[in-house]
């Protein structure tokens, strides 16, 4: 007699809309911008959009793991700057000749050491934040808010406030190179996205992340080591801050102490617009990629149509709120 | 327990009349042609399984949702509240299971929320508020200090505060949604006595409950819903409304099989889990929480050991300590003869212990996730291949096996688990542990929130598990359930074991005597 309750159709129009809503919205936006300015669809412009979103996109991949566990990381922008600065110091072999150009670039340890240093810095910072959250029981919001100012302060201390510029051509290739028509940062971003998708969707670890975010107490009573998983997601977002910092420094041929200011907001917006719930347990990497692309397309389209950067900020904020409102609205329709 | 009798105060004129009420959602009919009435000065029981339409009816009455068809008349005038506030203003208050008090505020502040008495200066007149609060809560038999923060009260006391607040709003119909589900027997008795008193004062009460004993005891009449339709009205004659008759209307078949003792018992094997002198430490954050005071217990392979005790007797605390979920202060345990001292559920599970917790929603299910993940979450190592990649085909195959063996009614492995009924959710949780092939399975309240019809099925499953050699520890507040499934029964009170007997010798009276010998403290708590 309960079968009528238990075998409700799993798919309906609202369910589909909910699943593909952000993608649909992205498509609509692209059509509108194309009509307003046919240049928008030019492959060069599209790759440009992808390259622009690749830095925040990389961090958003890591942020997806964090938000899936119902956590948050506000420190990513500062951590990006710190990792970039460490990468630059290693690449240049010191902080002495901060503004020296290419002639002095060979004195450092090479791009690979710089990459490793950036990633190690990011992972270490994530580890410390994760342990503070789980061991000292300080909420993620507070820990990473502290991290936001600490990492920025560290960066300014190391760099003495100024940029470190001028890397080898080998290193710069990671930010400015092309494989065929495709910019290298785009390849890194999409490759990382694919990897993250596979991990979350098909591995034991991915299942654990969803379970911990869905119900931490039930996860503990099911034998999952909840604290370890929580620490791991902050290490993952740290890793992506390191990777993104390296790519950004390579692209700009410079690491700046003020890099990544406000990135945490763009990154969190991308994840949330992509449908990942701030309460944990619900969301996907695919959604995050779409969310990041949506923001990128929006900014690009507004720029092409000569909308000022001030107005852009207003529009992005409105889109963020509308995306979540739309999601809530769909929820009330899909639950009878 | 006191046995409140029918009220002479019930008037013949109905206060609330529901006529041919219907509610449809996209693709689902939740209510269809339901008619009932409630009179002033009577307790009407509203009964039905989960999904029978009780909640929908309550939502309509409380103004949270409009009906699709039908009419409601309250006090002679049409009643169609657009919001809960309007419903309250008309004199209908609903008290939900999840109480709506604000825990950080005091009893007085909660009662006078939004309408505090003001002094001449327009400031809150705290003295008047305290004085009036005392008078208001006295109507429900509370003598708590009005300044006490609500968070310091027991659930039962909080409920009484809500009822008192409803009375102070001069409500004429109080709807109580499962008010007794979180109460101890003594608290239930007190609540029923208060309901009886209010009825004598001319208040109409609609009592929504799963507990048929209570309904039969207090209700003047009951209305039974099944699958969104009316399944019958019954009124009290000389004695209480007979429970078997209620059950028959609820499930649409005879009740005799519900608590039938499943047959085919196997002789128990060797001792699996031995517990000696187990005590738990006092938690400084919850100084009133019960602690174990030296528990000795043996559970044998292939045996179902029933653990009976009132809420607060330490049954759940024992389960959590054995499962490594809470720390142990002293004592020792052995599992299959080897020392066993888990420091976390992870340890306990690795050693072959499983726990189906009492609070399914908060401790067991991942509401937003699919059935597949809910099923395999405790056995990820079994289903993970190289590089930690899940072998989903194998996972689905094993789930399909349990789906068949436990007759889990579900649409697909991707379906969200919160779309299942309580009974089917519980079966998924049992399957979760079976996938690990446990040595000991602890099942805390196996059929809480499970439809009457599915209870027998869950009991049968527990017997099957035992026959596979699993040592099963069943904890339950429902004595008929303990009597139906157990091979042996122990009773607990105040963190200690107070008695033991084979199920064949046990009766409800004997068990009650062992578990309910209350001390003064407990009686007044």
Interface residues (C-beta under 8 A of the other chain):
Chain A: X1 X2 X3 X4 X5 X6 X7 X8 X9 X10 X12 X202 X203 X204 X205 X207 X208 X210 X211 X214 X215 X217 X218 X219 X220 X221 X222 X223 X224 X225 X277 X281 X282 X333 X336
Chain B: X25 X26 X27 X28 X30 X51 X227 X251 X252 X323 X325 X344 X345 X346 X348 X349 X350 X355 X357 X362 X363 X364 X365 X366 X367 X368 X369 X373 X376 X377 X378 X380 X381 X383 X384 X387 X388 X389 X390 X392 X409 X410 X411 X412 X414 X415 X419 X420 X421 X423 X424 X432 X451 X453 X454
